[in-house]
Amino acid sequence: MNQQGFSLIEIMVVIAIISILSAIAIPGYQSYMQKQQLLMYSRLLSHIKTVLKYVALIEGVYHNVMEAMMISLPI
């Protein structure tokens, strides 16, 4: 007899394997995304710090962050 297709047991085993792999991978991916967000915010803060230092050098006074972000910098 020629068998075609998959049995219910085979499909259930594949679904179980995919579920286990997903349960292992998802927390790792979430941790990776959190680390990448922290890195992005760290770079952003570093850039803001550089802009504040540049403005202080040009104008001779430190501004708060919101004021400094509104100042147009000469290029």
N, CA, C and O atoms as a Tripos MOL2 file, in Angstrom:
@<TRIPOS>MOLECULE
protein
  300   299    75     0     0
PROTEIN
NO_CHARGES

@<TRIPOS>ATOM
      1 N           0.8370   -1.1730    0.0000 N.3       1 MET1
      2 CA          0.0000    0.0000    0.0000 C.3       1 MET1
      3 C           0.8890    1.2460    0.0000 C.2       1 MET1
      4 O           1.8330    1.3330    0.7850 O.2       1 MET1
      5 N           0.5960    2.1940   -0.8620 N.am      2 ASN2
      6 CA          1.3680    3.4170   -1.0090 C.3       2 ASN2
      7 C           0.8270    4.4760   -0.0460 C.2       2 ASN2
      8 O          -0.3280    4.8930   -0.1350 O.2       2 ASN2
      9 N           1.6990    4.8990    0.8820 N.am      3 GLN3
     10 CA          1.2700    5.8800    1.8950 C.3       3 GLN3
     11 C           1.6050    7.2820    1.4020 C.2       3 GLN3
     12 O           2.7340    7.5400    0.9840 O.2       3 GLN3
     13 N           0.6480    8.1750    1.4480 N.am      4 GLN4
     14 CA          0.8670    9.5650    1.0660 C.3       4 GLN4
     15 C           0.4610   10.4650    2.2280 C.2       4 GLN4
     16 O          -0.5100   10.1860    2.9300 O.2       4 GLN4
     17 N           1.2180   11.5540    2.4250 N.am      5 GLY5
     18 CA          0.8920   12.4950    3.4890 C.3       5 GLY5
     19 C           1.5460   12.1170    4.8060 C.2       5 GLY5
     20 O           2.3330   11.1730    4.8790 O.2       5 GLY5
     21 N           1.2090   12.8640    5.8400 N.am      6 PHE6
     22 CA          1.7740   12.6580    7.1710 C.3       6 PHE6
     23 C           0.6980   12.1400    8.1060 C.2       6 PHE6
     24 O          -0.4860   12.4370    7.9490 O.2       6 PHE6
     25 N           1.1340   11.3640    9.0730 N.am      7 SER7
     26 CA          0.1820   10.8790   10.0760 C.3       7 SER7
     27 C          -0.0210   11.9590   11.1390 C.2       7 SER7
     28 O           0.7560   12.9100   11.2290 O.2       7 SER7
     29 N          -1.0470   11.8020   11.9200 N.am      8 LEU8
     30 CA         -1.3460   12.7520   12.9850 C.3       8 LEU8
     31 C          -0.2030   12.8090   13.9940 C.2       8 LEU8
     32 O           0.1390   13.8860   14.4830 O.2       8 LEU8
     33 N           0.3860   11.6670   14.3070 N.am      9 ILE9
     34 CA          1.4960   11.6120   15.2690 C.3       9 ILE9
     35 C           2.6890   12.4040   14.7430 C.2       9 ILE9
     36 O           3.3110   13.1480   15.5020 O.2       9 ILE9
     37 N           3.0200   12.2600   13.4700 N.am     10 GLU10
     38 CA          4.1520   12.9900   12.8940 C.3      10 GLU10
     39 C           3.9210   14.4980   12.9610 C.2      10 GLU10
     40 O           4.8330   15.2540   13.2940 O.2      10 GLU10
     41 N           2.7310   14.9220   12.6510 N.am     11 ILE11
     42 CA          2.4130   16.3540   12.7070 C.3      11 ILE11
     43 C           2.4810   16.8610   14.1420 C.2      11 ILE11
     44 O           2.9810   17.9600   14.3820 O.2      11 ILE11
     45 N           1.9890   16.0820   15.0930 N.am     12 MET12
     46 CA          2.0320   16.4920   16.5020 C.3      12 MET12
     47 C           3.4690   16.5810   17.0000 C.2      12 MET12
     48 O           3.7890   17.4810   17.7770 O.2      12 MET12
     49 N           4.3430   15.6710   16.5730 N.am     13 VAL13
     50 CA          5.7520   15.7150   16.9730 C.3      13 VAL13
     51 C           6.4130   16.9710   16.4220 C.2      13 VAL13
     52 O           7.1590   17.6390   17.1380 O.2      13 VAL13
     53 N           6.1530   17.2990   15.1760 N.am     14 VAL14
     54 CA          6.7310   18.5050   14.5720 C.3      14 VAL14
     55 C           6.2390   19.7530   15.2980 C.2      14 VAL14
     56 O           7.0310   20.6560   15.5680 O.2      14 VAL14
     57 N           4.9620   19.8210   15.6170 N.am     15 ILE15
     58 CA          4.4150   20.9710   16.3460 C.3      15 ILE15
     59 C           5.0450   21.0740   17.7320 C.2      15 ILE15
     60 O           5.3420   22.1760   18.1940 O.2      15 ILE15
     61 N           5.2520   19.9450   18.3980 N.am     16 ALA16
     62 CA          5.8850   19.9540   19.7200 C.3      16 ALA16
     63 C           7.3180   20.4630   19.6290 C.2      16 ALA16
     64 O           7.7480   21.2460   20.4760 O.2      16 ALA16
     65 N           8.0610   20.0340   18.6200 N.am     17 ILE17
     66 CA          9.4490   20.4860   18.4510 C.3      17 ILE17
     67 C           9.4880   21.9860   18.1840 C.2      17 ILE17
     68 O          10.3060   22.6960   18.7670 O.2      17 ILE17
     69 N           8.6180   22.4690   17.3150 N.am     18 ILE18
     70 CA          8.5680   23.9050   17.0220 C.3      18 ILE18
     71 C           8.1940   24.6960   18.2710 C.2      18 ILE18
     72 O           8.7390   25.7760   18.4990 O.2      18 ILE18
     73 N           7.2870   24.1860   19.0700 N.am     19 SER19
     74 CA          6.8820   24.8680   20.3110 C.3      19 SER19
     75 C           8.0390   24.9560   21.2890 C.2      19 SER19
     76 O           8.2540   26.0000   21.9040 O.2      19 SER19
     77 N           8.7800   23.8780   21.4370 N.am     20 ILE20
     78 CA          9.9260   23.8700   22.3570 C.3      20 ILE20
     79 C          10.9910   24.8480   21.8840 C.2      20 ILE20
     80 O          11.5280   25.6140   22.6850 O.2      20 ILE20
     81 N          11.3000   24.8320   20.5960 N.am     21 LEU21
     82 CA         12.2960   25.7660   20.0650 C.3      21 LEU21
     83 C          11.8500   27.2150   20.2330 C.2      21 LEU21
     84 O          12.6690   28.0840   20.5340 O.2      21 LEU21
     85 N          10.5800   27.4790   20.0430 N.am     22 SER22
     86 CA         10.0590   28.8400   20.2300 C.3      22 SER22
     87 C          10.1520   29.2680   21.6880 C.2      22 SER22
     88 O          10.4990   30.4120   21.9810 O.2      22 SER22
     89 N           9.8450   28.3590   22.5950 N.am     23 ALA23
     90 CA          9.9050   28.6790   24.0260 C.3      23 ALA23
     91 C          11.3300   28.9960   24.4560 C.2      23 ALA23
     92 O          11.5380   29.7810   25.3810 O.2      23 ALA23
     93 N          12.3010   28.4020   23.8010 N.am     24 ILE24
     94 CA         13.7040   28.6750   24.1190 C.3      24 ILE24
     95 C          14.1590   29.9760   23.4640 C.2      24 ILE24
     96 O          14.8910   30.7520   24.0800 O.2      24 ILE24
     97 N          13.7400   30.2230   22.2360 N.am     25 ALA25
     98 CA         14.2480   31.3520   21.4570 C.3      25 ALA25
     99 C          13.6310   32.6920   21.8380 C.2      25 ALA25
    100 O          14.3240   33.7080   21.7910 O.2      25 ALA25
    101 N          12.3770   32.7320   22.2080 N.am     26 ILE26
    102 CA         11.6920   34.0110   22.4510 C.3      26 ILE26
    103 C          12.3210   34.8140   23.5960 C.2      26 ILE26
    104 O          12.5370   36.0120   23.4160 O.2      26 ILE26
    105 N          12.6280   34.2290   24.7580 N.am     27 PRO27
    106 CA         13.2750   35.0300   25.8060 C.3      27 PRO27
    107 C          14.6440   35.5700   25.3790 C.2      27 PRO27
    108 O          15.0060   36.6920   25.7340 O.2      27 PRO27
    109 N          15.3900   34.7880   24.6330 N.am     28 GLY28
    110 CA         16.6830   35.2570   24.1400 C.3      28 GLY28
    111 C          16.5310   36.4290   23.1940 C.2      28 GLY28
    112 O          17.3140   37.3780   23.2440 O.2      28 GLY28
    113 N          15.5370   36.3710   22.3390 N.am     29 TYR29
    114 CA         15.2810   37.4580   21.3990 C.3      29 TYR29
    115 C          14.8500   38.7210   22.1420 C.2      29 TYR29
    116 O          15.2860   39.8200   21.8010 O.2      29 TYR29
    117 N          13.9980   38.5690   23.1530 N.am     30 GLN30
    118 CA         13.5570   39.7280   23.9280 C.3      30 GLN30
    119 C          14.7300   40.3720   24.6580 C.2      30 GLN30
    120 O          14.8290   41.5970   24.7240 O.2      30 GLN30
    121 N          15.6110   39.5520   25.2000 N.am     31 SER31
    122 CA         16.8010   40.0740   25.8700 C.3      31 SER31
    123 C          17.6870   40.8220   24.8780 C.2      31 SER31
    124 O          18.2110   41.8920   25.1870 O.2      31 SER31
    125 N          17.8490   40.2600   23.7000 N.am     32 TYR32
    126 CA         18.6440   40.9030   22.6510 C.3      32 TYR32
    127 C          18.0560   42.2650   22.2860 C.2      32 TYR32
    128 O          18.7950   43.2390   22.1410 O.2      32 TYR32
    129 N          16.7400   42.3400   22.1390 N.am     33 MET33
    130 CA         16.0980   43.5970   21.7780 C.3      33 MET33
    131 C          16.2550   44.6450   22.8790 C.2      33 MET33
    132 O          16.4470   45.8250   22.5840 O.2      33 MET33
    133 N          16.1750   44.2280   24.1440 N.am     34 GLN34
    134 CA         16.3690   45.1670   25.2500 C.3      34 GLN34
    135 C          17.7920   45.7190   25.2420 C.2      34 GLN34
    136 O          17.9960   46.9140   25.4580 O.2      34 GLN34
    137 N          18.7720   44.8590   24.9950 N.am     35 LYS35
    138 CA         20.1660   45.3160   24.9390 C.3      35 LYS35
    139 C          20.3740   46.2910   23.7920 C.2      35 LYS35
    140 O          21.1010   47.2740   23.9390 O.2      35 LYS35
    141 N          19.7450   46.0320   22.6530 N.am     36 GLN36
    142 CA         19.8740   46.9270   21.5100 C.3      36 GLN36
    143 C          19.2160   48.2770   21.7840 C.2      36 GLN36
    144 O          19.7330   49.3110   21.3590 O.2      36 GLN36
    145 N          18.0870   48.2820   22.4860 N.am     37 GLN37
    146 CA         17.4470   49.5500   22.8440 C.3      37 GLN37
    147 C          18.3300   50.3470   23.7970 C.2      37 GLN37
    148 O          18.4750   51.5600   23.6410 O.2      37 GLN37
    149 N          18.9180   49.6790   24.7790 N.am     38 LEU38
    150 CA         19.8150   50.3720   25.7030 C.3      38 LEU38
    151 C          21.0080   50.9580   24.9630 C.2      38 LEU38
    152 O          21.4280   52.0790   25.2520 O.2      38 LEU38
    153 N          21.5530   50.2170   24.0190 N.am     39 LEU39
    154 CA         22.6730   50.7140   23.2290 C.3      39 LEU39
    155 C          22.2560   51.9300   22.4080 C.2      39 LEU39
    156 O          23.0040   52.9040   22.3200 O.2      39 LEU39
    157 N          21.0790   51.8810   21.8110 N.am     40 MET40
    158 CA         20.5810   53.0000   21.0170 C.3      40 MET40
    159 C          20.4080   54.2480   21.8900 C.2      40 MET40
    160 O          20.8180   55.3410   21.5010 O.2      40 MET40
    161 N          19.8010   54.0810   23.0680 N.am     41 TYR41
    162 CA         19.5990   55.2260   23.9570 C.3      41 TYR41
    163 C          20.9280   55.7540   24.4880 C.2      41 TYR41
    164 O          21.0840   56.9600   24.6810 O.2      41 TYR41
    165 N          21.8720   54.8730   24.7220 N.am     42 SER42
    166 CA         23.1960   55.2980   25.1650 C.3      42 SER42
    167 C          23.8670   56.1600   24.0960 C.2      42 SER42
    168 O          24.4650   57.1910   24.4070 O.2      42 SER42
    169 N          23.7650   55.7360   22.8450 N.am     43 ARG43
    170 CA         24.3400   56.5240   21.7450 C.3      43 ARG43
    171 C          23.6270   57.8600   21.5990 C.2      43 ARG43
    172 O          24.2650   58.8800   21.3380 O.2      43 ARG43
    173 N          22.3140   57.8610   21.7640 N.am     44 LEU44
    174 CA         21.5500   59.1020   21.6700 C.3      44 LEU44
    175 C          21.9760   60.0800   22.7660 C.2      44 LEU44
    176 O          22.1760   61.2660   22.5010 O.2      44 LEU44
    177 N          22.1140   59.5840   23.9900 N.am     45 LEU45
    178 CA         22.5500   60.4480   25.0910 C.3      45 LEU45
    179 C          23.9640   60.9740   24.8610 C.2      45 LEU45
    180 O          24.2660   62.1200   25.1950 O.2      45 LEU45
    181 N          24.8230   60.1430   24.2960 N.am     46 SER46
    182 CA         26.1750   60.5850   23.9780 C.3      46 SER46
    183 C          26.1450   61.7050   22.9430 C.2      46 SER46
    184 O          26.9020   62.6710   23.0410 O.2      46 SER46
    185 N          25.2740   61.5740   21.9600 N.am     47 HIS47
    186 CA         25.1380   62.6150   20.9410 C.3      47 HIS47
    187 C          24.6060   63.9110   21.5580 C.2      47 HIS47
    188 O          25.1000   64.9950   21.2470 O.2      47 HIS47
    189 N          23.6180   63.8010   22.4150 N.am     48 ILE48
    190 CA         23.0700   64.9890   23.0850 C.3      48 ILE48
    191 C          24.1510   65.6630   23.9260 C.2      48 ILE48
    192 O          24.2520   66.8890   23.9490 O.2      48 ILE48
    193 N          24.9510   64.8630   24.6130 N.am     49 LYS49
    194 CA         26.0420   65.4180   25.4200 C.3      49 LYS49
    195 C          27.0310   66.1800   24.5360 C.2      49 LYS49
    196 O          27.4980   67.2570   24.9080 O.2      49 LYS49
    197 N          27.3470   65.6220   23.3690 N.am     50 THR50
    198 CA         28.2640   66.2830   22.4450 C.3      50 THR50
    199 C          27.6810   67.6050   21.9540 C.2      50 THR50
    200 O          28.3940   68.6050   21.8720 O.2      50 THR50
    201 N          26.3960   67.6130   21.6300 N.am     51 VAL51
    202 CA         25.7380   68.8420   21.1740 C.3      51 VAL51
    203 C          25.7540   69.8900   22.2820 C.2      51 VAL51
    204 O          26.0270   71.0620   22.0210 O.2      51 VAL51
    205 N          25.4640   69.4800   23.5110 N.am     52 LEU52
    206 CA         25.4770   70.4290   24.6320 C.3      52 LEU52
    207 C          26.8680   71.0250   24.8350 C.2      52 LEU52
    208 O          27.0020   72.2210   25.0920 O.2      52 LEU52
    209 N          27.8960   70.1960   24.7190 N.am     53 LYS53
    210 CA         29.2650   70.7070   24.8650 C.3      53 LYS53
    211 C          29.6020   71.6770   23.7370 C.2      53 LYS53
    212 O          30.2490   72.6990   23.9680 O.2      53 LYS53
    213 N          29.1660   71.3630   22.5240 N.am     54 TYR54
    214 CA         29.4230   72.2360   21.3820 C.3      54 TYR54
    215 C          28.7350   73.5840   21.5670 C.2      54 TYR54
    216 O          29.3430   74.6290   21.3350 O.2      54 TYR54
    217 N          27.4870   73.5650   21.9800 N.am     55 VAL55
    218 CA         26.7440   74.8110   22.2030 C.3      55 VAL55
    219 C          27.3900   75.6130   23.3310 C.2      55 VAL55
    220 O          27.5040   76.8360   23.2390 O.2      55 VAL55
    221 N          27.8110   74.9330   24.3900 N.am     56 ALA56
    222 CA         28.4640   75.6320   25.5000 C.3      56 ALA56
    223 C          29.7770   76.2590   25.0480 C.2      56 ALA56
    224 O          30.1360   77.3470   25.4970 O.2      56 ALA56
    225 N          30.4840   75.5830   24.1680 N.am     57 LEU57
    226 CA         31.7400   76.1230   23.6570 C.3      57 LEU57
    227 C          31.4930   77.3670   22.8100 C.2      57 LEU57
    228 O          32.2230   78.3520   22.9200 O.2      57 LEU57
    229 N          30.4710   77.3240   21.9710 N.am     58 ILE58
    230 CA         30.1630   78.4490   21.0850 C.3      58 ILE58
    231 C          29.5610   79.6230   21.8560 C.2      58 ILE58
    232 O          29.9670   80.7680   21.6600 O.2      58 ILE58
    233 N          28.5950   79.3410   22.7330 N.am     59 GLU59
    234 CA         27.8520   80.4100   23.4050 C.3      59 GLU59
    235 C          28.3920   80.7490   24.7840 C.2      59 GLU59
    236 O          28.0340   81.7840   25.3460 O.2      59 GLU59
    237 N          29.2350   79.9110   25.3340 N.am     60 GLY60
    238 CA         29.8140   80.1870   26.6370 C.3      60 GLY60
    239 C          28.9000   79.8690   27.8000 C.2      60 GLY60
    240 O          29.2070   80.2330   28.9350 O.2      60 GLY60
    241 N          27.7950   79.2050   27.5570 N.am     61 VAL61
    242 CA         26.8670   78.8670   28.6270 C.3      61 VAL61
    243 C          26.2030   77.5300   28.3040 C.2      61 VAL61
    244 O          25.9220   77.2150   27.1470 O.2      61 VAL61
    245 N          25.9630   76.7570   29.3560 N.am     62 TYR62
    246 CA         25.2530   75.4880   29.1740 C.3      62 TYR62
    247 C          23.7500   75.7340   29.1750 C.2      62 TYR62
    248 O          23.2390   76.4850   30.0060 O.2      62 TYR62
    249 N          23.0520   75.1070   28.2540 N.am     63 HIS63
    250 CA         21.5960   75.1500   28.2030 C.3      63 HIS63
    251 C          21.0660   73.8200   28.7110 C.2      63 HIS63
    252 O          21.7940   72.8300   28.7780 O.2      63 HIS63
    253 N          19.7840   73.8110   29.0680 N.am     64 ASN64
    254 CA         19.2180   72.5100   29.3910 C.3      64 ASN64
    255 C          18.9880   71.7470   28.0900 C.2      64 ASN64
    256 O          19.0750   72.3250   27.0070 O.2      64 ASN64
    257 N          18.7020   70.4810   28.1900 N.am     65 VAL65
    258 CA         18.6280   69.6130   27.0120 C.3      65 VAL65
    259 C          17.5620   70.0810   26.0330 C.2      65 VAL65
    260 O          17.8050   70.0870   24.8260 O.2      65 VAL65
    261 N          16.3970   70.4700   26.5140 N.am     66 MET66
    262 CA         15.3150   70.8700   25.6180 C.3      66 MET66
    263 C          15.6770   72.1420   24.8530 C.2      66 MET66
    264 O          15.3670   72.2570   23.6670 O.2      66 MET66
    265 N          16.3260   73.0950   25.5150 N.am     67 GLU67
    266 CA         16.7530   74.3090   24.8200 C.3      67 GLU67
    267 C          17.8040   73.9800   23.7730 C.2      67 GLU67
    268 O          17.7680   74.5050   22.6600 O.2      67 GLU67
    269 N          18.7310   73.1180   24.1280 N.am     68 ALA68
    270 CA         19.8120   72.7820   23.2040 C.3      68 ALA68
    271 C          19.2890   72.0660   21.9680 C.2      68 ALA68
    272 O          19.8470   72.2210   20.8820 O.2      68 ALA68
    273 N          18.2420   71.2970   22.1170 N.am     69 MET69
    274 CA         17.6960   70.5820   20.9660 C.3      69 MET69
    275 C          16.9740   71.5300   20.0160 C.2      69 MET69
    276 O          16.7870   71.2020   18.8440 O.2      69 MET69
    277 N          16.5660   72.6970   20.5010 N.am     70 MET70
    278 CA         15.8630   73.6620   19.6690 C.3      70 MET70
    279 C          16.8280   74.6100   18.9500 C.2      70 MET70
    280 O          16.4240   75.3270   18.0350 O.2      70 MET70
    281 N          18.0850   74.6150   19.3570 N.am     71 ILE71
    282 CA         19.0690   75.5180   18.7630 C.3      71 ILE71
    283 C          19.5250   74.9330   17.4320 C.2      71 ILE71
    284 O          19.8750   73.7550   17.3560 O.2      71 ILE71
    285 N          19.5230   75.7460   16.3900 N.am     72 SER72
    286 CA         20.0260   75.2610   15.0990 C.3      72 SER72
    287 C          21.5390   75.4290   15.0890 C.2      72 SER72
    288 O          22.0610   76.5120   15.3540 O.2      72 SER72
    289 N          22.2210   74.3560   14.7840 N.am     73 LEU73
    290 CA         23.6760   74.3720   14.8000 C.3      73 LEU73
    291 C          24.2120   74.7350   13.4220 C.2      73 LEU73
    292 O          23.7320   74.2090   12.4170 O.2      73 LEU73
    293 N          25.2030   75.6270   13.3570 N.am     74 PRO74
    294 CA         25.8210   75.9290   12.0600 C.3      74 PRO74
    295 C          26.6520   74.7340   11.6030 C.2      74 PRO74
    296 O          27.3230   74.0800   12.4020 O.2      74 PRO74
    297 N          26.5930   74.4700   10.3280 N.am     75 ILE75
    298 CA         27.3510   73.3170    9.8040 C.3      75 ILE75
    299 C          28.4690   73.8110    8.9240 C.2      75 ILE75
    300 O          29.2290   73.0070    8.3820 O.2      75 ILE75
@<TRIPOS>BOND
     1     1     2 1
     2     2     3 1
     3     3     4 2
     4     3     5 am
     5     5     6 1
     6     6     7 1
     7     7     8 2
     8     7     9 am
     9     9    10 1
    10    10    11 1
    11    11    12 2
    12    11    13 am
    13    13    14 1
    14    14    15 1
    15    15    16 2
    16    15    17 am
    17    17    18 1
    18    18    19 1
    19    19    20 2
    20    19    21 am
    21    21    22 1
    22    22    23 1
    23    23    24 2
    24    23    25 am
    25    25    26 1
    26    26    27 1
    27    27    28 2
    28    27    29 am
    29    29    30 1
    30    30    31 1
    31    31    32 2
    32    31    33 am
    33    33    34 1
    34    34    35 1
    35    35    36 2
    36    35    37 am
    37    37    38 1
    38    38    39 1
    39    39    40 2
    40    39    41 am
    41    41    42 1
    42    42    43 1
    43    43    44 2
    44    43    45 am
    45    45    46 1
    46    46    47 1
    47    47    48 2
    48    47    49 am
    49    49    50 1
    50    50    51 1
    51    51    52 2
    52    51    53 am
    53    53    54 1
    54    54    55 1
    55    55    56 2
    56    55    57 am
    57    57    58 1
    58    58    59 1
    59    59    60 2
    60    59    61 am
    61    61    62 1
    62    62    63 1
    63    63    64 2
    64    63    65 am
    65    65    66 1
    66    66    67 1
    67    67    68 2
    68    67    69 am
    69    69    70 1
    70    70    71 1
    71    71    72 2
    72    71    73 am
    73    73    74 1
    74    74    75 1
    75    75    76 2
    76    75    77 am
    77    77    78 1
    78    78    79 1
    79    79    80 2
    80    79    81 am
    81    81    82 1
    82    82    83 1
    83    83    84 2
    84    83    85 am
    85    85    86 1
    86    86    87 1
    87    87    88 2
    88    87    89 am
    89    89    90 1
    90    90    91 1
    91    91    92 2
    92    91    93 am
    93    93    94 1
    94    94    95 1
    95    95    96 2
    96    95    97 am
    97    97    98 1
    98    98    99 1
    99    99   100 2
   100    99   101 am
   101   101   102 1
   102   102   103 1
   103   103   104 2
   104   103   105 am
   105   105   106 1
   106   106   107 1
   107   107   108 2
   108   107   109 am
   109   109   110 1
   110   110   111 1
   111   111   112 2
   112   111   113 am
   113   113   114 1
   114   114   115 1
   115   115   116 2
   116   115   117 am
   117   117   118 1
   118   118   119 1
   119   119   120 2
   120   119   121 am
   121   121   122 1
   122   122   123 1
   123   123   124 2
   124   123   125 am
   125   125   126 1
   126   126   127 1
   127   127   128 2
   128   127   129 am
   129   129   130 1
   130   130   131 1
   131   131   132 2
   132   131   133 am
   133   133   134 1
   134   134   135 1
   135   135   136 2
   136   135   137 am
   137   137   138 1
   138   138   139 1
   139   139   140 2
   140   139   141 am
   141   141   142 1
   142   142   143 1
   143   143   144 2
   144   143   145 am
   145   145   146 1
   146   146   147 1
   147   147   148 2
   148   147   149 am
   149   149   150 1
   150   150   151 1
   151   151   152 2
   152   151   153 am
   153   153   154 1
   154   154   155 1
   155   155   156 2
   156   155   157 am
   157   157   158 1
   158   158   159 1
   159   159   160 2
   160   159   161 am
   161   161   162 1
   162   162   163 1
   163   163   164 2
   164   163   165 am
   165   165   166 1
   166   166   167 1
   167   167   168 2
   168   167   169 am
   169   169   170 1
   170   170   171 1
   171   171   172 2
   172   171   173 am
   173   173   174 1
   174   174   175 1
   175   175   176 2
   176   175   177 am
   177   177   178 1
   178   178   179 1
   179   179   180 2
   180   179   181 am
   181   181   182 1
   182   182   183 1
   183   183   184 2
   184   183   185 am
   185   185   186 1
   186   186   187 1
   187   187   188 2
   188   187   189 am
   189   189   190 1
   190   190   191 1
   191   191   192 2
   192   191   193 am
   193   193   194 1
   194   194   195 1
   195   195   196 2
   196   195   197 am
   197   197   198 1
   198   198   199 1
   199   199   200 2
   200   199   201 am
   201   201   202 1
   202   202   203 1
   203   203   204 2
   204   203   205 am
   205   205   206 1
   206   206   207 1
   207   207   208 2
   208   207   209 am
   209   209   210 1
   210   210   211 1
   211   211   212 2
   212   211   213 am
   213   213   214 1
   214   214   215 1
   215   215   216 2
   216   215   217 am
   217   217   218 1
   218   218   219 1
   219   219   220 2
   220   219   221 am
   221   221   222 1
   222   222   223 1
   223   223   224 2
   224   223   225 am
   225   225   226 1
   226   226   227 1
   227   227   228 2
   228   227   229 am
   229   229   230 1
   230   230   231 1
   231   231   232 2
   232   231   233 am
   233   233   234 1
   234   234   235 1
   235   235   236 2
   236   235   237 am
   237   237   238 1
   238   238   239 1
   239   239   240 2
   240   239   241 am
   241   241   242 1
   242   242   243 1
   243   243   244 2
   244   243   245 am
   245   245   246 1
   246   246   247 1
   247   247   248 2
   248   247   249 am
   249   249   250 1
   250   250   251 1
   251   251   252 2
   252   251   253 am
   253   253   254 1
   254   254   255 1
   255   255   256 2
   256   255   257 am
   257   257   258 1
   258   258   259 1
   259   259   260 2
   260   259   261 am
   261   261   262 1
   262   262   263 1
   263   263   264 2
   264   263   265 am
   265   265   266 1
   266   266   267 1
   267   267   268 2
   268   267   269 am
   269   269   270 1
   270   270   271 1
   271   271   272 2
   272   271   273 am
   273   273   274 1
   274   274   275 1
   275   275   276 2
   276   275   277 am
   277   277   278 1
   278   278   279 1
   279   279   280 2
   280   279   281 am
   281   281   282 1
   282   282   283 1
   283   283   284 2
   284   283   285 am
   285   285   286 1
   286   286   287 1
   287   287   288 2
   288   287   289 am
   289   289   290 1
   290   290   291 1
   291   291   292 2
   292   291   293 am
   293   293   294 1
   294   294   295 1
   295   295   296 2
   296   295   297 am
   297   297   298 1
   298   298   299 1
   299   299   300 2
@<TRIPOS>SUBSTRUCTURE
     1 MET1         2 RESIDUE 1 A MET
     2 ASN2         6 RESIDUE 1 A ASN
     3 GLN3        10 RESIDUE 1 A GLN
     4 GLN4        14 RESIDUE 1 A GLN
     5 GLY5        18 RESIDUE 1 A GLY
     6 PHE6        22 RESIDUE 1 A PHE
     7 SER7        26 RESIDUE 1 A SER
     8 LEU8        30 RESIDUE 1 A LEU
     9 ILE9        34 RESIDUE 1 A ILE
    10 GLU10       38 RESIDUE 1 A GLU
    11 ILE11       42 RESIDUE 1 A ILE
    12 MET12       46 RESIDUE 1 A MET
    13 VAL13       50 RESIDUE 1 A VAL
    14 VAL14       54 RESIDUE 1 A VAL
    15 ILE15       58 RESIDUE 1 A ILE
    16 ALA16       62 RESIDUE 1 A ALA
    17 ILE17       66 RESIDUE 1 A ILE
    18 ILE18       70 RESIDUE 1 A ILE
    19 SER19       74 RESIDUE 1 A SER
    20 ILE20       78 RESIDUE 1 A ILE
    21 LEU21       82 RESIDUE 1 A LEU
    22 SER22       86 RESIDUE 1 A SER
    23 ALA23       90 RESIDUE 1 A ALA
    24 ILE24       94 RESIDUE 1 A ILE
    25 ALA25       98 RESIDUE 1 A ALA
    26 ILE26      102 RESIDUE 1 A ILE
    27 PRO27      106 RESIDUE 1 A PRO
    28 GLY28      110 RESIDUE 1 A GLY
    29 TYR29      114 RESIDUE 1 A TYR
    30 GLN30      118 RESIDUE 1 A GLN
    31 SER31      122 RESIDUE 1 A SER
    32 TYR32      126 RESIDUE 1 A TYR
    33 MET33      130 RESIDUE 1 A MET
    34 GLN34      134 RESIDUE 1 A GLN
    35 LYS35      138 RESIDUE 1 A LYS
    36 GLN36      142 RESIDUE 1 A GLN
    37 GLN37      146 RESIDUE 1 A GLN
    38 LEU38      150 RESIDUE 1 A LEU
    39 LEU39      154 RESIDUE 1 A LEU
    40 MET40      158 RESIDUE 1 A MET
    41 TYR41      162 RESIDUE 1 A TYR
    42 SER42      166 RESIDUE 1 A SER
    43 ARG43      170 RESIDUE 1 A ARG
    44 LEU44      174 RESIDUE 1 A LEU
    45 LEU45      178 RESIDUE 1 A LEU
    46 SER46      182 RESIDUE 1 A SER
    47 HIS47      186 RESIDUE 1 A HIS
    48 ILE48      190 RESIDUE 1 A ILE
    49 LYS49      194 RESIDUE 1 A LYS
    50 THR50      198 RESIDUE 1 A THR
    51 VAL51      202 RESIDUE 1 A VAL
    52 LEU52      206 RESIDUE 1 A LEU
    53 LYS53      210 RESIDUE 1 A LYS
    54 TYR54      214 RESIDUE 1 A TYR
    55 VAL55      218 RESIDUE 1 A VAL
    56 ALA56      222 RESIDUE 1 A ALA
    57 LEU57      226 RESIDUE 1 A LEU
    58 ILE58      230 RESIDUE 1 A ILE
    59 GLU59      234 RESIDUE 1 A GLU
    60 GLY60      238 RESIDUE 1 A GLY
    61 VAL61      242 RESIDUE 1 A VAL
    62 TYR62      246 RESIDUE 1 A TYR
    63 HIS63      250 RESIDUE 1 A HIS
    64 ASN64      254 RESIDUE 1 A ASN
    65 VAL65      258 RESIDUE 1 A VAL
    66 MET66      262 RESIDUE 1 A MET
    67 GLU67      266 RESIDUE 1 A GLU
    68 ALA68      270 RESIDUE 1 A ALA
    69 MET69      274 RESIDUE 1 A MET
    70 MET70      278 RESIDUE 1 A MET
    71 ILE71      282 RESIDUE 1 A ILE
    72 SER72      286 RESIDUE 1 A SER
    73 LEU73      290 RESIDUE 1 A LEU
    74 PRO74      294 RESIDUE 1 A PRO
    75 ILE75      298 RESIDUE 1 A ILE
